[in-house]
Amino acid sequence: MNKKQHTLFVCTTCASVWQDGKPVGESGGQQLLQQLQQLAQDWELQNQFFIQGVECMSACNHACVIALQGEEKFTYLFGNLAVNDSASAILQCATQYYDNPNGLLPWSERPAPLKRGILAKIPPLSKWGKLNIDCC
């Protein structure tokens, strides 16, 4: 099993209500982060994943947004996730991500909320380094 650290990033600015240029109340992203942290207390991978809030992931038109990142794995950015209906699907998808040595998440195997919400799939730096050496 892959023992390297993995991170689930959650945008805490997503789905904010703004007044006079300042956020008012708790954002949808903060609520989603809290739900994930609560569910993760009973998650078998709680010690293999950091669940990390990020102030902004610059995908504001696609709130709520999360990312899955692991060393030497593809990084995935997902958006348009419902605050109240996504947390368990996110942890299920994170488990699939952890179990795959490359971090690949085939569309057909992802939970429904993460099938239609993909914003980016970014190759690992180690793969880019090899591509740059071979092609240039």
N, C-alpha and C positions, 0 to 999 in steps of 0.2 A: 504494500500500500504506500502511496505517496505521503511521506511524512513532512514534506516542506510546508511552510505556512501559507495559508490562503487568506484572502480578505474579501469581505462583502462590504462594499461602499454603499452608503445610502445618502442621497442628497437631502439635507435637512432644510433647505430653502424652498424646495418644491411645494407647490400648492399653498403658498403663503398669501395672506390677505395683507395688502399694503395700504397705508394711509400716511400722507405727507412724506413719502419716500422711506418709511420705516415699516417693518413687519408688525402686524398686530396679532396677538394671540399665538397659539401653537400652530405651526404649519402642518400640512398633510405629511410632509417628509419626516418631521419629528415624530408624528404619530406612528408612521410606518416603522421607523427605527425602534421605537418603544415596543411595538408589537413583535418585531423580529427578535429583539433582545429577550422579551418575555418567553416566546416560543423556544428560543435557543437554549433556555435553561434545561429543557428535557431532550435536546437534540443530541444524537450520538456523535456529531462532529463539533460540538461546542468548543473543544480544546484545539481543534485544527483550523478554525476560522476566527479571524478577528471580525467583528461587526463594527464598522467604523462610520460614524457620521461625517459628512463632508459639507461644508457650508454652501457650496454651489458647484454643480457639475456642468453648468452652461448648456443645459438642455431644457430650458424653461418652458418651451412650447410642448414638452412631452412629459410633464409632471404626472406622476412621481417617477423618479429615476434611481436605478441602482446599477452597480457594476460588480462583476466577479473577476478577481485577479488572483493568479497563482504563479509562482516562479516557474519559468520555462513553459508557460501555458498561454493559450490565447486569452485575451481579456475581452469580456462581453459587456456591452452597455445596453441596458433595457430601459424603456420608458413607457409612458401611458399606463402605469400600473395603478390600479384602484387602491386607495388607502386601506379600505376595510376588507378587501377580498383577496389580497395578494401574498400576505406574509407566509402562509404555509406552502404555497406554490413556489415562492422564492427559495425557501429552505430546501424544498424537494429538488429544485433545479441546482442549487448549490451542492447538494449531495451528488447529483449526477456529474457535475463539474469536477468535484473532488475525485470521484472514482475513475474518471477518464484521464489517462496519463498526459494527454495533450490538451486537456480542457475542452475538447470539442463537444458541442451540444447539438446533435442532429435535431432538426426541426420536429420531426415526427415523434421524438422521445421527450420533448420539453413539456412541462405542464402548460395548459391552455393560456394562462395570462402571459406567459413568456414566449409563446409562439408568434404572436402578432406584435409584440412590443420591442423587438430587437432594433436598436439604433446603430450599433457598430460591433464588429468582430475584429479585434486588433491582434495581429500576430505577435508572438513573444519576441523580445529583443534578441534573444539568441538565434532565432530563425532569421531575422533581418540581418544580423551580423554576418551570417553565413551567406546570405543572398548577395550582400554587398561585396564580399570578398570574391565570390565566384563570378559575378557579372561585371565587375568594373576593373 
